[in-house]
Each structure stands twice: as C-alpha cells, then as structure tokens.
Amino acid sequence: MRESRPIEANTSEPAVTAHGATELVLSKVPEVTLTFWIIKVLATTLGETGGDAVSMSMNLGYAVSSIIFIAIFMAAVAAQIAAKAFHPLLYWFVILATTTAGTTMADFADRSLGMGYAGGASLLFLLLMASLGIWYRSAGSVSVNTVATPGIEVFYWITILFSQTLGTALGDWTADTNGFGYGGGALVFVAGLALLLAAYCFTNLSRTLLFWSAFILTRPLGATVGDLLDKPTAEGGLALSRFYASAILVALILACILILPQRAGSHPGARAEAS
C-alpha cells in the first residue's frame, strides 16, 4: 500500500451545501494509510507485552488487570469523543487502551473462565458481529469515513475493543493449540494480510470489508509477535523482559507518530453556513 492511497477510499460523494458548494468535514480518526498500519501492528504488539506485564509479571491477574485497562479505555474514549479535532497521540492512546484491555479480557475468558480458545474466540466473534450489525442498523454504514459524530464514535470504539479482544484469542489459539508456535503463528497472519492486500489491489471487494478484516488480523499478528518476544525460550519465545519489550515498542510508536505523516480522514458532510 502506498502512503498516498488509503486502504479504505472514501467512495461517497461530498455533500452539497445550501449555497451549492461541496464540503468535506474532517473526521477525528486518521486516514487509513501505510503509516496507520505500521503503528497499528506496533500497538497490538505492545498490547500483548503490556497486558501480560501487568497481569503476569506484576501478578495482578486477568480480572483485576481487565478492570484497570477497561477503566483506562473508558476515560480515554471520553477524552477522544470530547476532542474537537484529530489528535494523533490521543487517538493512538485509545488504541493502546483497547489492545491492552483486549489482551487481559481474552485471557480472562479463555483461562480464568475456562472457556478455552475456541469458546472465547467464538463468543468474541459473536460480540463483534453484533456490534457491527447494530452500528450498521443505526447508521447505514460501518465505514471509518462516517466516524464524525459522538454516536458513531461510540460504535467505532466498541467495535475496535471487541476486535482487539477477538484478535488476542485468535493469536493464542493459533500459536498454542494448532501447533504453529509464535513465529509460525505470526507468519500465518502475515499471509492472511498479504491476501487482503492482494484483494485490495486487484479486486473490487468492499473496502469497508477489507478494512475491518485487516484490522482484526493485525491484532493476532501483534499478539503472536508479542508472545514471541517475551515468552520463555522453552516455549519458543525470546525470553525478553515484558517491561523492556514494552518500553522499546512505546519508543517506536512515539517515533512513528512524531515522524511519519498522519492526517485526519475526511467525512462527506455539509456544515450549515451563516446566512
């Protein structure tokens, strides 16, 4: 994907104002470009190492850690919705809150509640589909280009939270249960993303469908890479400190946000002009 070509192009026509002019209202979420996907993968990897650092290394457990991260997520979403414009640091902080919460929530469902990877992934998939379905029924679209009102933002962030949690469960299921290991699991999801990229470049499949498919798949990719970094060598990992790995990932994410170009996506809509 080239930087100049977002993966989910805005195919809607700009709205016409009362004076016959067309206008695009900027969204509070970033345009979906290569930069977006680079930071997204780093953020999902940090979600795994950071979530495990709190729940395992700090011995707080999955339930308490989930409560902490959900509280952070809710506060971050409230700040994001209250903001009047796109702020990259705030947006990616909310994404990080969803990835860490998703890690501990998925582990709580899979392990503490005894649902197993298959049961946890199935439940989370149903919750994700329900979220998308309600969003579509309410707004007529689940495209990120429509995220320009507080109501749509709520649907957007709930959907992202469920997708991040589902991705964690899928990553663990693939690496632990299906025998791929962490490195092999990461390659499985890289292959899946490559297929989506090919579909984007060479087919006319719905860009909204491709976006959400890629968004979901980047989470288990990050989960398996995170586990590869911090799991013991006896389990196929590199045995890095979770805190050390998380610090490196934070530095990389901040560097990307500060150095790589990002701008708000555009939303077709009309503003009332003063008469």
Buried (B, 14 or more C-beta within 10 A) or exposed (E): BEEEEBBBEBEBEBBEBEEEEEBBBBBBBBBBBBBBBBBBBBBBBBBBBBBBBBBBBEEBBBBBBBBBBBEBBEEBBEEBBEEEEBBBEBBBBBBBBBBBBBBBBBBBBBBEBEBBBEBBBBBBBEBBEEBBEBBBEEBEEBBBBBBBBEEBBEBBBBBBBBBBBBBBBBBBBBBBEEEBBBBBBBBBBBEBBEEBBEBBEEEEEBBBEBBBBBBBBBBBBBBBBBBBBBBEEEEBBBEBEBBEBBBBBBEBBBEBBEEBEBEBBBBBBBEEEEE
